[in-house]
Amino acid sequence: MVDDLAFRQNIETSVEEVDDIISKIQQFDPPGVGARDLPECLLLQLRRQKAEGKDVDIAIVAIEKYFDEFTKKHYEKIQRGLGLEDGELKEVMQQIIRLNPKPGGNIGSVNKAESYVVPDFFILNNNSKLELTLNSRNAPELRISEGYRDMMKEYSRGTKKDRQQKEAVLFIKQKIDAAKWFIDAIKQRQHTLLDTMGAIMSHQEEFFLTGDETSLRPMILKDIAEKTHLDISTVSRVANSKFVQTEFGTYRLKFFFSESLSTDSGEEVSTREVKKILSDMIESESKRHPLSDEKLTELLQEKGYNIARRTVAKYREQLNIPVARLRKELV
């Protein structure tokens, strides 16, 4: 920082002066700002609490000496090192967990408009019959201006047509033709969107009727491309950029695409179904003794899914679920 200030800002300073300024910044609100790393951020918050009279001495020592063990949830090592009872360890861990790792994250304005998703399609369940509509806000009705049409008729009816009038007629005709082409292009786009979404709705009808993720069928881009006679790249662009609103929530279209996995009976099921079952297993597991990838593999195989441990690990990572050791909690 000292070198950077000298080269970029032409400010001569010293390490001691920068350290002194950082120490002053670290006294600002919210507690934890100005930290060099995560341990220092947590320690700044704990020391502020200590200055306010809270008993956090053991939590400070835990971060100072056992931060690596804390991140890896090696609670037994922390407990032995600090000589704590089960209840005391749980209280210390709660003090640390309640700290904010990103104290500056709440500062600054958020544009609420950027937080909302405007669906491109609506699917309505009308007495078990699915109805698909395109969001009219995203596809307003377009038409040629009547003013241009009237001008064209007026010039056409004129008996005397000098060079300026002919140029005017030609100019208006070009504009009308361009407008017609644009309207046709928009209609073609809408037709493509409806065709693509209609094929997805037909393929995943059971899900749109029930909202049950385990009812999702295996579906890849090629399946929809063959049904709609569109290029796979066209289907891919639609799937990655469009949203559909259902009675069960709003989904990006690519949510409905997944590979297949076979069961003991030879039936092909969606990998999303397997991920949902995997997620439910982890959600209902004992947090004091989380299920390992090997155990999860065994449980899935017992349910009839032909799946390898490395595939379970891959699906778990795709679900942003950490390994068993990092899911362990003090209950």
N, C-alpha and C positions, 0 to 999 in steps of 0.2 A: 504493500500500500504506500509505503514511504517513497519507493522508486517510482510508482505510478503517478503519485502526486507531483513528483519532480519533473517527470517527462511530459505528462499530459497537461498539467495545470500550472507548471512553473512555480510550484509552492515548495519551499524548503522546510522540512520538518524532521522529526526524529521518531524512532520506534517508541521511546518513552512518552512523547507527546501524543502520538496516535493511541497508545494504550490508555492514557489518561482520558482522552476524549471518548473512547469506546466505553470506559468505565462509567462516564457520565451519561452516555446514551442508554446504558443498561439500567439506569435508574428511572428511565421514562416508563410510562404506562403504554400498553399493558405489560405486566411483568414478563420477562423473557426475551424482549426485543433486544437486538444488538448482540446476540450470542454468536460465538464462532462455530458452534456445533450443537447437536441435540443435547448431550449431557449438560453442557453449560446452560442451555436454555432452561432445562428442568431445574437445575440447581439455583438459577436466578429466581425462579418462581418459589422454590422451597425456602430460600433465604428471605425473600420478601414476607412469606407467611410466618417465618420465625421472628422477624422484626415486629410483626403484628401480634406476637404472643402465642402462636400456635406451637404445639409440641411436634416438631418434624425432624428432630435431630437424627433419629435412626434412619429416616428416609434419605436424608442428606448423605449419610455414610454409605447407604446402600447404593446410591448413584455414583458416589466418588470411587468406591472400591469394587462394586459388583455390577457395573452397568452392562458389561458384556453378558454376564449370567442372567441379568434381568431381561435383556432382549431375546435371549434364547430360552427363557422360562425355566431355567435351572434353579427352581425355587429351593430345592434341598440344599444346594451349595450356599445360597444366601442365608438360609435358616441356620445352617451349621456355623458359617462364618460369623454371623452376628449373635449367635446364641439365643435365638428367639423361639418362643412357643408357637404353636399353630395359629392361635388367635392373634398374637402380636404380628406374625408374618403377614397374615391376611390384612390387618389394619395398615401396615406399612405399604403393602402393594396397592391398596385402595388409595392411599394418599398420593402415590406416584401416578397411578392410572388416571386420576382426576385432573392431572396437570395437562396443559395445552401444548402439544408439540409444535404448533404453528400459531403463536400468539398474534402475529400480524395479519393472519388470514381473514379476520373479521373487519379489518380496516379497509375503507374504500367503498365506493358506490357500486352497486350491481344493476345493470340494465335488465329490468324484469322482462322486457320483451324478448331478450335473448334466452330466457329460461323456459319459454313456452314452446311446445311443439305444435305446429298447425298441421293437422292430418290432411293428407291428399285424398283419402278415400274414407267412406263410412260404410260399415256393414251392419245391417239391421236384421235381427231375428224376428221375422213376422210369422208367428205360429209355426215354428220349425222350418220356415222357408226363408233362406238368406236373400237379402236384397242389397245390391251393391250400387253405390252412387259416388260420383266424383265431387269433390269439394268445389262448389261454385265460386267461392272466394278466390281459389287458385286458377279458375278457368272461367272468367267472365265472358258473356256473350259478345261477340264482335260482329260489326256490320259496317257496310260502306256508308259514308256520310251522305245524307240525302242532298245536301248542298252541292256536292260534286256531281251527283247524278243529274240534278236539275240544270246545272251549268252545261253539262254535256249535251242534254236534250236541247237546250236553248241554242247552243252553237250549231247543232246539227240541223235545226229548223231554219236557220238563217239562210236567206237567198244569196246575199253577197258574202263571199268568204275571201277576205284579203289574206296576205301573208301572216299578219299578226294573229288573226282568228284561227288560221290553220295551226300555227304554233301553239296557241292556247289549247285547241282541241287535242293536239298530240300530247301536250304536257299533262292534261287532265286524264287522258286515256292511259298514259303510262302510270300515273299515280293510282288509278282505279285498278289496273292490272296488278300492280305491286301489292295493293291492299288485299285483293282477292287471293293472291298467292300466299300472303301471310296468314289470312284466315284459314285457307285450306291446310297450311302447315300446322296451325294450332289444332285444327280438327283432327288431323292425322295423329298428332301427338296424343290428344285425348283418347282417340281410338286405341292407340298402342297401350296407353296406361290402363284403360278399362279391360282390354284383352288380357294383359299380363296379370292384373289383379283378379280378374274373373277366373283365370286358370289356377291361380294360387288358392282362391276361395274354394273352387271345386275340388282341388286335390286335398285340402286340409279342412273339408266341410265339418268333420267331427269336432275339431277344435273350436271352430267358430260357433258351433251349436252349444258346446259344453264348457269351453274355457279350460279344459283339462290338458295340461302340457303333455301328459303321457299318451294322449291320443294323437299327437302329431305324427304324421307318416314321413318316412324318408323321402326327401325331395331335393334334387339338385337342379342347377340352372338349366341343364340339358333337358330335363323333364318338361319344364315350362316352355323352353324354346321350341321343342317339338310340338307341343299342344297349340302354341300361338303362331307357329311358322315364322318366328322372329329370330334374329341372330342372338347368339348367347351373350355377346357384349352388350346388346340393347337390354336384354333381361337383367344383366348384371348391374347396369347403370340405374335402372328403375328400382331394383332391390336394395341398392346401397343408399339411395337418396330419398326414398318416399316412405311415408307413414300411413298406417290404416288405423282408424278408430273403431273399436268393437265395444260391446257391453262389458267386456272383461278388462279393458284398458287399451292404450294406444301403443302400437308396435311398429318398429321398423320392419320393412318387408323381408329383409335378410334374416330376421328372426325365425322365419318359417322354413328356411333351408337347412338341411342337415344330411349327413351321410347315413348309411344304413349299418345295422349290426344284426347278426343272426342269433336266434335263440336255439335251445336244444331241440325244439320241434321243427327247426328249419325256417321258421317265420322271420321275415325281415322287419326290424323295428327301427325307429329313428334314434340316432345317437342322443338327440335332445331328451327323449324319454328316459334313457339311461342316466343322463346328467341330472334330470329332475329327481329320479330315485336316489342317486348318489347324494345329491344335495339334501334330500329329506333324511337320509340315514345319518349324515353328519350333523344335521340340525337337532336330531333327537338323541344323539349319542351322549354318554356321560362325559361332562367337561373335565372331570377329574381324571378319567381314563379314556381319552379319545381313541377312536378306531384308527388303526394303522392302514396303510394302503393294502397290505396283504390281507387284513381282516375284511376290508371293504370288498376286495376282489372275491373272497370266499362267499360273502353274503350275496353278492350279485350273481355269482355262479349258482348258488343255492336257489335263486329266483329264476334260473334258467337262461341267464345271459352268458354267452360265450365271450369272455373278456379276459385280457391279460392284465397283470399288475401294472405294467408300464402304461397301458391304455387308461387304467383307472387314474394313475398319477397325472397323465396328460389332461384328462377331463377335469380333474380336481384343480389343476393349475389354470385351465381355461375358465373355471368358475371363480377364480381368484380366492381359493380356499387354501390356507397354509397347511403344511404337514402336521401330523398328529401332535408332535411335541410342542409346536407353537400354538396349537388350539387348546392346550391344557390350561385350566383355570383353577384358582383356589376356591373351592366351594365351602 
